[in-house]
Amino acid sequence: MNQTLFIKDIMSRPVTIAKSAVITEALDRMLDQEIDPLVVTNNGTVVGTVSRRSIAEAIGSKRSANVSPNQIHVANVVEEEFTSAYGDETLDVVVPLLQTYKLVVVLDGDHRPIGQVTRGDLLKVMRPAGSVDQVMEKVAVVSPDERVVHLRRRMLDDGANRYVVANGAELLGMVTETDVARSMAAFREDVADRFQDHRIRNLIVSDIMSTPLISVPPEMQVADLVETMLQRKISGVPVVDNGHVLGAVSRQSLVQAL
């Protein structure tokens, strides 16, 4: 008989940030802890989450053009809609939640955060069967010469968080919302105010993309891919066959297949 697993059996320590903190502190914590989003608290109570995407959007907006990221607070970018569960509930409760949300906040009886469950936490104990081509999702391709400000807008419009970078038939790398957020924050901090707008608008994808491109073949077994993604802390990989991008597998697409 299979053992019944509860949320408390797989939850990890909650990674939180105060509502009063600045967004650079939030971004640093995300990168250091390799987690997205962070749980936002105010006097110990969960008030929402903050994501790399919301930070990138704030830093890249015209309203923030003359404002250092060190002066923008988490309260200005907090996403108040979040989902939660209790530790003594079974895992079947979090599967549909993680098909929509990146993270489930685990609360105690007093509604205080005691843990969190991410898609990665769930995939450690539940994995789809079959081959990679059965769980892949669509992925778009961008040119290495595309401006980052245009890419940021495209990410928001498409609801996408990663693109394959290609120069014709040559696959060069991957660019994600993390790359965009990190690069914009660095520019706001390091470049003099009067030059920021010009420099950011001339930043192109090849300046911030991750290389080399890590890809997998469509016939690879999902179980093997999940193991690789968890070990290497990769959130998504493109599926490539004979140099052609067929799609991508992300933690979201894997959870959708459960």
Secondary structure, 3 states (H helix, E strand, C coil): CCCCCEHHHHCECCCEEECCCEHHHHHHHHHHHCCCCEEEEECCEEEEEECHHHHHHHHHCHHHCCCCHHHCEHHHCCECCCCEEECCCEHHHHHHHHCCCCEEEEECCCCCEEEEEEHHHHHCCCCCCCEHHHCCECCCEECCCCEHHHHHHHHHHHCCCEEEEEECCEEEEEEEHHHHHHHHHHHHHHCCHHHHHHHHHCCEHHHHCECCCCCECCCCEHHHHHHHHHHHCCCEEEEEECCEEEEEEEHHHHHHCC
